[in-house]
Amino acid sequence: MLRPLNPRGFRDGGIMAKQLAKFENPPDMFLVSDALRTRQTAELINENLQVEIELVPALYSAGSSEVEYLMQELEESVASVAVVTHLPTIERCLWACKTRNVIEFFPTLAMACLEHIGSWHEFNLRSAIVRKFVVPRSFR
């Protein structure tokens, strides 16, 4: 949990920060694993947005059901949220989605945008749709 971002992580994080700021619905907040690398990643990609970052220790080794629970607990005033976590957690979440066949592999600092219709209380990955998937190498 004490491994920091490497130089490539800082470079790609800066690239992805610019991309995230261009998203149609940028996040209103970040839910972030408390590991050093994910905290540094969230802080880096949040530089342009300057929204709340909430550290969630459970995200370090969460399964998709734990991520669903976190989403279901969000306030309805939150329109969009970014979850910054690790493999295999993020892959588990994407594979649980309705459009799971869209993404075969999730490289470091990739971003997947999921759409859910309804309240956060009703959130489940099985009905979520992957709307966007971007990787740093596309913008280098």
N, C-alpha and C positions, 0 to 999 in steps of 0.2 A: 504494500500500500504506500510505500515511500519512494517508489520509482518515479522520477520526474519526467516530463515531456523531453524528448530529445530534440536536437535542432530541426529535424524534418517535421516533427510534431508542431513546433512553433511556426515553421514556415507554412505548413498545410493548414494549421489553425487560423492563421491570418487570412489565407485564401478563402477558407470556408466562412469566416466571419463576414467577409464582403458578400458572399453568395447568400448567406442567411438574411442579411439586411435587405436583400432584393426580393425575398419571398413575398408572395401575395398576402399571406397571413403570418408575419413573423411572431415568434413566441412572446407571450406576456410574462412568462416566468420560465425558469429552468429548475428541473428536479435532477439532482446530481449525486452520484455516488461520492462518498467522502474520501476516496482514494486521491492521492496527490495528483496523479495524471489527469483524472477526470475533473478535478477542481481547476487545475491550470487550463484545461481545454475549455471548460465552461466560461471561465473568466476571459479567456482570449476571444472566444466567439461572441461573447456578450459585450465587448468593448463598444461596438457601434449602437447596440440596442439599449444598454444600461437598464435592464429589468432585474427583478428579484431573482436571486439564486438561493434555492433551498437545498441544503445538504441532507441526503437521505441515506444513512449507512446501509440500510437493507438492499439498496440497489447494487451493492458490490457483488452479491452472489444471487440475486433474485431470479426467480423463474417468471414466466409470462403471467401467471396468476397473481403474483405479488405486484407486478407492474400494473395490471388491471385494477387491483385494489387501490393503489396509489392514485390512479386516474379517477376512480369513482369517488374519491374523497376530496377532489378539487372543488373549489368554490365555482358556482355557475358564472361569476363575473370574469373568470379566466376564459378567454376565447381560444387561446392556443398555448401549448406548453412544449418545451423541449426537454427530452429525457436524455441525460448524458450518462452513459454507463459502459459496461464492458461486454466483450464476448465471453461466454455464449449468451448472456442475457438478451442482448439486442437481437441476435439471430433467433432465439426462442420466440420472442415477441413477433418478429416478422413472419416466421413460419406458422404462427397461430392465426395470422390475418387471412381474410377472405381471398386476397390476391397474392397469396404466399409464393406462387411460382414466378413472380416478377423478379425476385432477387435471389441469385444463387450464392453470392459471397459478399461479405460486408467488410471492406477494407477499413483500416484505421482512418478516423475522421470523416467517414462517409456520413451522409445525412439522408434519412428516409422520412418523408412527410406522409402521415396517415390521416385519413379523414374519417370522422365518426359523426353520424347524424343523430342528434338527441342530446340529452343531458349527460353530464359527466357521471352522474349516479348510475346511468344505464350503460356506461362504456364497457365494451368487450371487444377483444381483438378479433374474434371470429367474424364480426360484422364490419371491421375497419378495412378501408381500402387504401392501398399504397398509391398516393397521388404523384409523388416525386421522389426520385432517388438520385443523389448527386455524390460524386467522389472527387477528391482533390485533384487527381491527375488530369481530369477534364479541363481544369482551369490553369494549369501550370504553364 
